[in-house]
Amino acid sequence: MSSDLTARARIRDAAIELFAERGVEGATIRDIAQQADVSSGLLRHHFGSKEGLRDACDEWALHELTKVSGQFTEFSSLDGFTPRTRLLQSYLIRSILDGSPAGTAMFDRMLEFGESWLATTDLKVEDARAFVAALSVMKMSLFTMSDLMSRALGVDVTQREGWARMLRASLDVFSQPLITEAQALQARAAIDRIAAGEDAS
């Protein structure tokens, strides 16, 4: 993943790959050391513990993805398909789901980017924060549910062909209304009644 071939960097890269694949609990120090072709003792020498290694991976992945952070709020960027960036995305999304500080920080940053983007558009939304949060979570689901997407489409969506097909479908979803304005008004009225403790019917 990295051109930096020091032992520390190999350990970090191996950890990011295994943490993204198995989660922190599922990846052992021995697994990571073996993947990096180093001893467990050398891993502990550099990072102290698995938690120390995770903290270092979180910080590095967050720093690297910040360079291409627009991909979290824009479909127009193609930077997200590089193997390196996709691995970092998978790692940080896994971190978000696991409650990692770096994952939480990245999600907060996604919301900030989204709110800034929304302010430049003509979109009319009732609750900007909720809109951006919902949009971010929906877009993250393309990564977290990639296995289901691959099964449904009959092609691996983590590879170029499947990725392109998935994003074309996503563009269709996001580029046209799925309900009419009248239906939206009716739904909002029903939601308002539910929020007020009334019968929605």
Protein Blocks (a to p, Z undefined) as FASTA:
>chain_A
ZZblcfklmmmmmmmmmmmmnojmlpcfklmmmmnopafklmmmmnopamlmmmmmmmmm
mmmmmmmmmmmmcckbmklmpmklmmmmmmmmmmmmnopaklmmmmmmmmmmmmmmmmmp
cbdcfblmlmmmmmmmmmmmmmmmmmmmmmmnopafkbmklmmmmmmmmmmmmmpcfbdf
klmmmmmmmmmmmmnopafZZ
